[in-house]
């Protein structure tokens, strides 16, 4: 199987790099400065077991690959706000032997949130969800850091909307040879909804820095309580905290290995890079959407979405609002 990593940033770079390190065939798809750095210098993946530079095929888009192989696997690792453009770009690409990527190839959504699978299923016939527990950071163009040990990450995988198959088993086997644990589950979205509840804190972290205070934890608790109420009203199941804890165990520890402090997660990284976009519309905004559909108020998540979107739009510095000021703004918006 050849893995086409669509979005070779933090998560995509870590997955692609580890697969390549284990001897699997990998192509990286990137844009702008990341594409140029990967093309000219390779992917430098920095991990607790040392830095590894992988000189892999790199393309800016599907047109550079020509005809795809029936044994290709598309791994979608862009942020959800970029999913539609990526899906449309790859769906119509021809596959050797006839048909298109959308008709014949498996597409794996290795992303936060729960919307990309639904977007993908409009075009692709074989969609797989992946619940990504993978501490990774985009350091600079061409360089990705993955701080987890002894495993780099845990990646639950399964068919969307449900079930498993031989392809999921093959993907799992390849990942488990590549420093990941990759349980194949028939209810992958139940794990992704559980991850979504945790990701409601991403906006808090992006705006006010890594959450360390009781004030920040309490704000996340408020956003999560809204999320759990929304999912209950919508009849959507999610893995419990106990299940998540049992699944993770002590398989992923954060061990500083380069003298630097641990940075924030994906939303924090979007602000720190000044991308002008952030995934809060598909995290906190997912709860707002479901809340409006099912008659459950979500004022805390609505306000967090608004603040995070404003920070991204104005390209404000990640972590530049104190947690006290953020709570005050949230409280004012939710009165």
Secondary structure, DSSP 8 states (H G I E B T S, - for coil): -EEEEES-SHHHHHHHHHHHHTT-EEEEE--HHHHHHHHHH-EEEEETTEEEEE--EEESSGGGT-SB-TTEEEEE-S-GGGHHHHHHHHHT-BBTTSSBHHHHSEEEEESSSSSHHHHHHTT-SEEEEEEEE--EEEEETTEEEE-EEE-SEEEEEEESSS---HHHHHHHHHHHTTTEE--B-TTHHHHHHHHHHHHTTHHHHHHH-S--SHHHHHHHHHHHHHHHHHHHHHT-----HHHHHHHHTTSEEE---SS------HHHHHHHHT-S--GGGGTHHHHHHHHHHHT---HHHHHHHHHHHHHHHTT--TT-S-HHHHHHHHHHHH-
